[in-house]
């Protein structure tokens, strides 16, 4: 395969020359029906309100073929070293199933079998906790699980847990409550701990390296509280498990009730379908729920193999996003889920996208001369409509939008008022916003004029189930992957987070003669 920079691609030059399209002219009822593709988990991706026509999509296909996007995806699945910065394989797809059916070996073991082994451990352990075979140190059943982690050890698992709470309630699934501690700000841990019954809480410590400063600090804070708890017979070691690598210090820590393993081939932001997400979700909802999520993710991974842009939702989404960024020059993208269950999903996608594709050098470490990943932000609808939609509709910047919606709610509770249910009102707002952004409104009063031509796409389905959630997660992971291939960057390292960590340690060591660093540190410490 050839790894070349985007600006060397002939099809990219063609796209830059294509006539820019007016959404108002393109958008028809027939286009809405035809401009979509099936995703996994019963979802669909609709691009009718994007400023692209048949000619542009043909050039998408030429560019995808020229840059060998699907072939590079197959290289990941085959176990090639695709994380060039750290010289590592990229195996998060393998945590939810073997897409190509080929064995992938590393570290003297078949990695698919290794991930399955961890899943079996999670299945057995979560069942024992949920049925009461494993209890807390004072003989009481666990009622709450609390994950201690940061970044990918927090954002994805937290977003998925919140996304499934309502579904579990509606499906009468027995649940354990889950809490999350992430920020090294002691107020975060203190607030969470204040809500816990320590006798019935199981803590999940997540750190692949076993050395993450924020996570270990929060662990020590929690352990201090546990050891000082005035509870007769209380034993902190019976209330904490670890998710870590086999080689980390935590793997051999005798103070842990159990350990579950991940490896260096699973990046933090891609780790929700590994033990990082699997332990907390299986404890909270049962392993069968996590298994359904894996199934949906695997379905979407299989669909991402299709070389046709119009039949591969992740690829089409990636091409549309690339077109917004590199051809039309829009620097941001808003993620707008019309589902309260997805309240933290935009935050997870922020890390997924911006940590993966916020790069200024190519796979070989050479500077590139074109823009890469967009700024990602978002909030659930309809809350966002009463917050930042003003700028989205009438601001001077055009910001592409990614809507997510479902026909039915999760919990099954609703009422009809003023002739419609709450769910219908929610989806009426979603439908209206897509059209309002696309077509706008003329008015003699300039304050009431809407320019329109604000591009958007829509991912939708019947209900947010575990399978649909898994497919949604994998869709965005694969979209980000394809865009990284387009930009010829390494989407799987995150060196940008390291400098601040190094300087923070320097501050804690007295600044080591760095006068500027000390000047700022003196303001706060």
N, C-alpha and C positions, 0 to 999 in steps of 0.2 A: 504494500500500500504506500501511497505517496502522502506525506504530511507537508502541505504547503500552506502558506499564509493566504488568507481570504483575498487580499488585494491582487494576488496572482491568478485568481480563478476567472476564466473567460465568462462563465455564467453570471458571476457577480457584476462584471462590467455591463453585461446585457441588462441586468435588473436596474442598474443605475440609470440606464438610458430609457427604460420603459416609461411610457406616459403615466404620470401620477393620476390616480383615480379618485373620483368624487363618490363618496358613499351614498349621497342623496340620489345620484343617478343610478347607481348599481342596485340599491335595495328594493326588492319586490317581494311579495308574498311567496311567489314561486321559488325565488332564490333562498328564502329562509328554509323552505322544505328540502332543498337539494344540497345546501352547503354544510353538510355534516358527515361525521364518520363515527362509527361505533368504537367505544373504548371497552376495557374490561369492566366487570362488575355491574353491567347493565347501564353504564353511562354513555353519553354521546358528547362529542365536541362539535360546536356549531360556529362557523366563521362568517356567517352571512353579513354581519355588520363590520367586516374588515374591508379596507379599500383595495381589494385585489380582484382581478378578473382572470379569465382563462389563460390569457397570455402570460400574466405574472406567475400563475401557478405552474405553467409549463416551464418557465425559467427557474422556479423553485426546484422542479424535478431535475432539470439539467444541473443545477448547482449541487443538489444532494448527491447525484450520481458522480459528478466531477470530484467532489470532496470525499466520496466513498463513505458517507455517513453510516449507512447500515453495515457495511463491511467492518468499520471500526467498532461498531457495537458488537459485532460477532467476535472481534478480537478480544474485547473485554470478557465476553462470555467464555471464550476458549482458554482464558488464563494467561494472556500475554501481559507483559509489564506495561501498563497504560498510565500509571502514576509515575511519570518520568522524573519529577523532582525528587521523590523519595525512593524511586526504583522499586515500586511495589505493584503487585497485582491489584485489581479492583473487583471485589467479589460480592458486593451487596446484593446483586441479583440472585446469587446462588443461595442466599439465606432463605429465599422463598420458593426455590425450585430450580431444577437444571433445565434451562431453556433449550440448549442444543443437544442435550443427552450425552455430552462428552465429560469424562472424568477430568477434574482439575486438581493437580498435585502441587503442593508446596509444603515446606517444612517437614518433609517425610511422611505426609499424610494426604489422603484424598479429602479435599476441603468440603465437598458436598456432604460426605459422611460425617465429618467433624461438626458441621452445623446441624445436621439431623440429630447427632448424639446430644448436642446441647438442648435441642428442642425436646427430646425425650426426657432429659433431666428436668427441664422446666415443667413439662407436662406432669411428671410424677410429683415433683415438689409442690407445685401449685395445687394439685388435687389433695395432697396431704394437709396442706394448710387450710384449704377451704372446707374439708370434711372434718377438721379438728384433730386429725392424727398427730399433726405437729402443732403444739400449743406454745404459748409464751412461758416464761420461766416460773410464773406463779400459777400455772395450770389453767389459764383462761384462753379461750379461742381468740385468734387474731381477728380484729374487725377492720383494721386500717393498715395500709401499706404506705410508706413514705420514701420516695426516691430522692437521693442526694446525688446531684450531678450538675453539670453546667454545659452550655452549648448544646451539642448534639445529644448529650446524655440527658437533657432536660426538655428542649424545645419540641422535638418530634414526639417523644413519649407523652408529654403533657398534652400536646395538641390532640393526639389520638385518643387519649383517655377521655378528655372533655368531649370529643366528638362522639364517643360511644356511650356516654352516661345516659343520654335520653333514649337511645335505642334499647339499652339494657332494661330500662324502666318499662318501656312499651312492650318489650318481649318477655317480661317477667323473668329476667335472668338474675339469679342471686349475685349480688355484688359485694365486694369489699370497698370501702372508701379509699381513695388515693390522694395523697398530698405530695407536694414537691418542694424541695429546698434547693435553690440554685445560687443566688447572689451571695457573695462573701460578706455583704452588708449584714451585720449580726441581727438587724431588725427583721430580716427575712426569716432566718431560722427561728428567732424568738417568737415571731407571730405564728408560724406553723406549729411549733412545739406547744404553744399555749392552747391549741385546739385539740391536742392529742391526749388520749389515755395511754400512758406509756406501757401499762400491763398488756394492752391489746393491740400494740403497734409493732409492725415488722418493718425495719428500715432496709432499704436497698441502696448500697453504696456503689456508684458507677464511675469507674475511672479505668480506661484501657491501660494506661501506663502505670497506674497506681501511684502517681506522683503529682497529679493536678492540684495546684496550690489551693484554689478556692474550695474544691471538693474535700480535700483532706482537712482544711480548716473547719469546714462545716461538720465533718465527721467528728473532729475532736470536740467541737462545741456540743454536739448531740451526745457524745459519749460522756462528757462532763456532767450533763444533765441526768443521763441515765444512771451513772455511778453515784450521784448524790441523791437520787430519788429515795425518799424515806418509805420504801416498800419492802416489807419483810420477804426474804427469799428471792428478791429480784436479781437476775443475772443478765447483764447487758449482752453477753456473748450469745444468748439465746434469742436476741432481738435484732440481729443484723446479718444480712447476706451481702455478697460482693458479686458484681459483674465486672470482669477485668480480663486481662490476658494471662496466659499460662506463665509468662515470665515476669509478671509484675510482683512487687512485694506483697500485694494483697492476696495473691494466689496461695500463699503459704501462711496466711495470717490465721492463727488458731482461735482468734477472737470472733471469727465468722461462723455463723451457723451452717452456711453452705456457700459454694462459689460456682459461678457460671461463666463460661469463657467466650471471649471474642478474640479477634486477632488484628494484626496491622493492616489487613486487606479490606477492612470495613471502616470507612471514614465516619467520623462522628455524626455528621449531618445526614449520612446515608444509613444510619445504624438502627433505625426504628424497627426494622423487620428482623433484627438479630436479637440476642439476649438482652440488649440494652432496652428495647421496647417490650420484648417478649415476656420477661419476668414480671414486670409491673402490670401489664395488660392481662396476663394469664392469672395472676393473683386476684386482680380486680374483677374480671369478668369470666374467668374459666379459660382453660387452654383452647377449647373448641372455638371460642370467639376469636382468639388470636390466629388460630388455624384458618378461619374464614377470611381474615384480613390478608394472610399470606396467599391464599388462593386468588383473591382479587388482584393482588400485586403481580402474581405470576401470570395471570391472564393478560394483564396489560403488558408485561415484559415480552410475552409471546407475540402479541399484536405489533409491538415495536420492531419486529423483524421484517415487516412488510416493506419492500423497497419503494412502493408507490406512495407518494406524498399524500394523495387523496384518500388512501386506505389505511394510513398510519397516523393516528391522532396525535401522538407525541411529536412525530416528525413535522406534521402540518403546523402544530402549535409553535414548534421551534422555528420554523421558517417564517411564520407570521411575526413572531417576536423579533427575529433577526431583521426582517424587513422594516419593522417599526424603528428599530435602533440604528441600523446601518444605512438604510436608504432614505427614510423619512426624517431621521435624526431626532427621534423622541427619546429623552434620557431616562424616563421613569415608566413603571408599570404598576397599576393598582390592582390588588387582588380583593375582590368584593364578593364574599360568600353570603348569599341570602339564606343563612342557616346559623342560628345562634350556637349550635353545636360546634361549628367551625370557628369559634371566636378567636382561638389561638393559632389557627392554621396559617394565616398570613405571616405571623411571626416566625413560624417554622420555615415557610418559603423564603422569607427574608434571608435567613442563614443559608438555606440550601442554594439559592441563586447567587447571592452576593458574595458568599465565601467561596463558592465554586468558580464563578466566572468574573470576579473582580480582579482581573489580571492584566498586566501591561507588557508581559513578555510571552513569547510563544513556547511551545513544548521544549525547545532547545535553549531556552533562556535568552533569546534574542528579542530586542525591542520590536514592537509592532506599531504600525502607523494607521490604526483604525480603532474605533471604539469597541468595547466589549460589553460586559453585563450591565443591565439597567439597575436603577435604584428601585427596590421593591417595598411597597407599603400597602396597608389595607386594614379594613375593619368590616364587621358584618353589616349587611343591610337589614333593616332600614336605618339603623343608627348612623351610618356614614352619611346618609342623605341629609341629616340635620347637623352635619359637621363639616366635612371638607368637599362635598359635592359642588358647592358654590364655585370653587376654583376649577373643578373638573369641567363644569358646564360653561363657565364664562371667563375663566382666567386666560391669561395670554399664552400659557403653555398648553400644548395638547398632550394629554397623558393617556396612553392606551389602557384599556380596562379588561380584566378577566373576571367575568361573573360566574358564580356557581349557584345552582339552585336545584330544588327537589319538589316534586309534585305533592308529596305527603310529608307531614311532620313525623317525628320519631315516637313521641310519647303517647299519641292518640287522644290527647285532651285538646278540645277546641270548642268554640261556641260560634253561633251565627248571630251577628248583629248588623243592623242596617243592610240586610239582604245578602250578606256574605260572611264566610268564616274568616278567622284570623289568617289561616294559611292562604286562602284565596287573596286576601288583602296583601299579604307578603309577596306573593307571586305576581299580583297585579302591579305592584311597585317595581318589581324586577323587570317585567316585560316593558313597562312604561319607560324605565330608565334607559334601556337599550335603544328604544326608538327615539327618545328625547336626545340622547347623545348623538345618535346617527343623523337624524333629520333636522333637529333644531326647530326654531320658530322665528318667523319674521314679525317685527312689531315696529310701529312708528316711534315708540318710546325705546331708545337704545338700552335702557336699563333692563328692559323686558325682552330684549332680542337674544336669541340663542343661535350661535353660528352653526351648530351641528358639525358634521364631519369629524366627530370624535369616535375613533375606532374601538370596537369591543369584540370579545368572543364570549361564548357561553358553554360551560360544561353543566349538563343537567342529567337527572335520572328520576326514578320514582321515589326512592327513599334512601337516606344515608344509613346504609347497613355496614357491617364490618367488611363485607366483600367489596361494596362500592367504595368504602374508605381506602381499602388497600389499593384498588385500581387508581383512585385519585392521587394517592401518594406516589405510586410508581409512574403515573403519567407525568407529573412534574419533575420527578427525578430524571426520567428519560428525556424530557424536553430540555432540561439544563445540560444533560450529557451531549445531546445532538448539537446544541448551540456551542458548547465548548469545542466540539470537533470542527464546526464551521469556522470558529475564530482561531483554530489551531493552537489552543491553549490547554494547559493541564488543569482540568476541573476538579482534581482529586487531592491537591495539597492545599495548604492554607498558611503560607509563610507570613502573610500579612498580620496574623495575630501574635507573632512571636516577639517582635521588637518591644511592644509594650510590656510583655511578660518579663523580658530580660531587664528592662529599666525599672520595673516595679521591684524586682529582687535587689537591684542595685540600691534603690531607695531604702529598702529594709536593712541593707548592709551599711547604712550611713552615707550613701551617695558616692563613696569611694573617690572623693576629690572632684566630682562633677559639680561645679558651682551653679550652673544654670538649673540642673536637676534639683540641687539642694534648695535653691531659691523658691522653687515651686513647692517642694516638699515642706519647707518651713511654713508655708501658708496654711497647711492642713494637718501637719503632724507635730 
